[in-house]
Amino acid sequence: MGLALSALPLVLHDAWSLPLATIGWTMGTQSVATLLSRLYAGRLSDRMGGGRALTLGLGAAALSGGCYLTALAPLWPQSIALALVLLGRLFMGLSEGLMVTGGGAWIIGAVPADRVGAGMSWFGLAMFAGLAAGTTAGIIIDQAAGFGAVAILTSTLPIVGMILSGWPRRPGEHSVAQGAVPWRQLFRTVLPAGLLLALSSIGFAVISSFLVLAFGQKNWGHGGYALAAFCVGHVVARFAGGHRIDRHAVRVSGSMMLAMETMGFVMLWLAPNPIVAMVGALISGAGFSLIYPVLAIPFARVVVPAFIGSAMGLYDIFFDVALGAGSIAGGMLTRNFPVQAVFLMAALSSGAALIMLASTSRHSWMKMKWDGEK
């Protein structure tokens, strides 16, 4: 995922001369597919196990790289090539839905209830460590060997992952899910955390779609390294705080993370030079890092195991909506303002989440009880 995340926007802008708004729509397409796959991924996790859903997601990632590679063939007009890129983004979105939702359900079922936050934090650490390495490698490989090499690696690395996971030998897992899913009860349980997650995730959409382009517009260069700085901040924060988040109140730890994220985006918005911008990316990445597991702790501890995959799918939908909306809104904003204005939008969004969370002391959603009603 990371390999194309940093290299693809530059290809679309520099080689294909697409406007920023079109690039925003193209990059945001992944979130549409992820959004549509979440409930399926959740039910698949409940029925077959999170490990199987995750491995299927690797297969979809391999198909995504194949679409990018096919789009580079000199046989197509630009419209067909762009359609193939969009198809690749859709496959990567399906991959993300299966891997993240399936992996989250897998982790929650494997760790004690009082260590849910730490378990999900370590899982996210692995994902964002890969993103940090991939975004840096994507820029380097694109500059040295072209986007074709990036597309080949995007196809082959997931296949290696499938082999390492033992996919040919993995037996079907016995389902623990019985009866119809109590969607209404699950939605009420997940809604408060989901809204806060959505507001905090607007910034991630902005970073992934526009950070590299913002550096390019300023003639700063090294935009891929700034994107990697965001991921490095994410990874460092997970190392430093991932094992501690179960010990503190959601309101306290979540507010601290949101305050850091907001400060980082303000720095990106006002950055007078690339150094300040990279520091802002690092800080915003560190702040965003633990929001997802922190907000998931309350409902992950109370939802019955038979429906935890479905609950995770609902929770992840809020993240997907934020990514799609953030990319699209950012693209529209750049029509009338400099690219850096999108970072102000991200700061206002995470700041709103901070105010909401800080004002929910002793709120009922932090003391939820699962009543099992449908």
N, C-alpha and C positions, 0 to 999 in steps of 0.2 A: 504493500500500500504506500509506503513512504517513498519508494523509488520514483513512482510517477507523480507523487504529490508535489514535489518541488520542480521536476523537469517539465511536466506537461503544460502548466500555464505559460512557461516561456516559449515552448514550441508553438502553442496556439497563438501567442501574441507576436513573436518575432518571425517565425517561419510562415505562418498562415495569415498573419495580419488581421486577426480577429479583434473586434472592439472589446473593451474590458467588461462591458455588460454581458456580452455573449460568453466570455470566458467564465464569468460568475455563474451563469446558467449551466454551462457545461460541467463545471466542477461540482455544482450543487445537485446535479442529476444523481450522483451516487447516493445522496441522502434520501432521495425519493424511493429508490429501490430498497434501501435499508429499512426505511419506514414501512414499506409494504411487506417486508419479510419478517418483521419482528414477531407478530402473533404466531405465524407458522413456525418460526424458530423456537418460540416458547413452548408450543404444544409438542413439537418434535422432541424437545429436551425432556418434557414430562413423560413422553411415551417411550423414547428410545435411549434417553440419557444425553447429558450435555456434551459428552465426549464425541458421540456420533455426529451431533449437529456441528460441532467445531470442525471435524474432519471434512464434512461436506462443504463447509465454507472455504476450506483450502482449495477444493476443486473448482469452485466458482472464481476464486482469485486467479487460478491458472488460466481460465477462460478469458478473464479480463485482459491479461497480458497478451493473449493470442489476438484479441480484437485490436489492441494498439499496434501490434506488429503488422497485421493485415492492412490497417489504415495507412501505413507508410508505403505500401506498394504503389508504384507509379501508374497503376491501371485505372485508378478512380479519379473522377472530378472531386473538387474539394468538398462538395456537398455530401457525396457518398463517404468520403474519408471521415468527415465530421460525424456522420451517422454511426460509423464503426467505433469512433472514439466514445460517443455517447453510449453505445452498447457496452463497451468496455467499462465505462463508469457504472452502468447498471449492474453488470456482473460483480464489480468490486463492492457495490452496495449490498447485493445479496450475500456476498462473502462476509462482509462486516456484520450483517445481521445475524448470520448463523454462528460466526465465531464468538462475537461478544456476548450475545444472549446465551448461547449454549455454554460458553466458557464460564459465564457468571453463575448459571444454574449448577454447573459441575462443581465449582468451588464451594458454593453455599451448602451443597449436599455433602461435601467432604470435610468440612471444618466444624468445630464446636460452635454453638450459638454465640458465645461470648468472644469469638475470634473472627466473626464474619467480615468485619471491616478490614482486618489485617489480611485475610485471605484474598478478598477482592482487590486490595491494594497491591499485593504481590502479582496477581494476575495482570492488572493494569500496567504494573511496572514492566513486565515482560513485553507487553504490546508497545508501550511508548519507547522502550529501549530500542525496539526494532524500528519504530518510526524515526527516532533520532539518527540511527545509523543509516536508515534508508534515504532520508531526505538529503543528508550530506553526500552519500554515495550517488544518489540520483543526479545531482548537479555535476559532480566530478566525472561520472561516466558519460553523461550527456555531452559535456565539453570535450572529452577525450575521444569518444567513439560514436557519438550520436545517439538519438533517442531510440534507434533500433536496438542497440545493446541494452538499454533500459527495459524495453519491452520484452526482450528475450529473458532477462533475469526475472522480470515480473511474472513470467509464465513458469519458469523452471523452479524457482525457490518454493512455491507452494506444493509442487509435486514432490520435492524432497521432503517437505513437511508431512505429506500424506504417507510417504514410505516410512518415515521415522515413527509415525504414530501407530504403525501396524495396521493400517486400514484393511489390507487384504485378509488379515486374520481376526479382525475385531468382530466378535459375535454381537448379535442384537441383544440389547439389554431389556430385562423384564420391566414392563410398565408399572409404575406405582399410581398412575392417574386413573381415577375411577369416576364415572359419571360426567355430567356436563360441567364445564368450567363456570364458576360463579363470577362472571365478568364484572357485573355491577359492584359486587363487594370488593373485588380486586382493584377496580378503578378508584373507588372511594379511598381505599387504603393507600394507593400509590400516588394519588393526585397531588397532595401538598408537596411531597418531595420532588415529583416530576416537574411542577411549575418552577421551583427554584433551580432545578437542574437545567431547564430550558433557558432561563435567563442567564445563567452562568456560562452556557455553552455557545451563546451568540459569538463570544470572543474567539472560540476555537474555529468557528466557521470563517470568521474574518481573517484569522491568522493563516489558515490553510489555503485560502483562496487569493488573498491580496498582499500578504507580507512581502513575498518575493517581488511582486509588481511594484509595490511602494518603494522598495529599495532601488528598483530600476528607474522609476520616474524621477527619483532624487539623484540619479547617477552615482549612487553609493557603491553599487556592486555588492557581491557577497550575500545576496538575499537568501540563498540556500543555507548559509551558515546562521543567519538570523532565525530561520525556521528551525534549524537544528538546536539553537539556543533555547527556544521555547520547549522543545522536547527534552533537552538536558535538564532544564529547570523542573520539568515534570518528573523526570526520573530521580533527581536528587531529593526532591520533596518526598517522594514515595519511600526512598531509602531512609530518610531522616525521620519521617513521621508515620509511615504505614503501620508499624507495629504498635503505635500508641493511640490510634484514633478510637479504639474500642473503650479506652479508659476515660474519655472525656465526654461531656454532654454535647449533643449534636449542635446545639445553638452556639456553644463556645468555639468548637473547632471549625464549624462551618463558617462562622462570621470572620474568623481569622483568615481563612483561605480566600473568602470573597474580598476582603479588604486588600490582600496582596494582589489578587487578580486585577482589581480596579486600579490600583496604583500603577501596575505594570502597563496597562493600556493607556493611562493618562501620559505616562512617559513616552510611549510609542507615538501618541498623537502630537505631543509637543517637542519631540526629539529634534535637536538642532544638528546632530551628526550621527553617523552610523553606530558609534560606540554606545551612546545613550539609548538608541533604538534597540540594540542587541541586549543591553541590560534590562530594558523594559520587557522585551520578549522573554528573557530568562525569568524575571519576577512574575510575569503574568502566567507563564507555564507552571511555576512553582505553586502559585495560588490556585490555579485551575486543577492541579494534580489530584487532590484528595476530595474534591467536591463530590464526585460520583460515588465513591464508597461511603463517605460520611453520611450522605443523604439516604443511601440505601439501607443503612444499618437498622433503622426502626422497623420497616416493613419486612426486611429479610428475616428478622428474628421471630416474627409472629405468623407469617403466612405458612400454611401447612405444606409439608414437603411435596405432596401430590400436585400442587399448583405453583410451585416456586418458579418454574420456567416461564409459565404464563405471566406471572407477576413481573419477572424481569423483562419480558417482552414489552409489557405495557410501560414500564419505567423507561426503557430504552427508546420508546417511541417519542418521548418528550425531547430526548437528545437529538433524534433524527430531524424532528420538526424544526428545532433551533438551528441545526446545521443548514438545512435547506433554506429556511427563511433568512438566516444571516448572510448566506452567499448571494441570494437574490436581492435582498435589501441593500447589501453592500454594492452590488453592481449598479443598481439604480442610483445610489448616492453618488457614485463616481461620475455620473453623467454631468453633474452640476458643480461638484466640489473636487478638490484634490484627493488622491487615494488615501492620504492620511486621515481624512475625515471618518473613515470606517472605524478607526480605533477609538474615536470619541463615542461612536455608537456603541461599541463594545463596552467601554467604560461605564456609560449610562446604564446599560443593561445589567452588568454585574453589580453596579452600585444599587440598582433597584432591588436585586436579590438580597443584597446585604441588609438593606433597610427592612425588607420583609422578614428575613430570618431573625434579625436582632430584635424585632418587635413581637416575636412569638414565644416569649418566655413562658414555660409551663403550658404551652399549647397542647391540646389533646392529641394532635397527630404524633407527638413524640412519646405518647403513652398508649399506643394503639393496642387493641385486643381483637383477635380474629374470632368472629362469631360464627363463621361457617355458613352464613346465609347467602343465598344465591340472588 
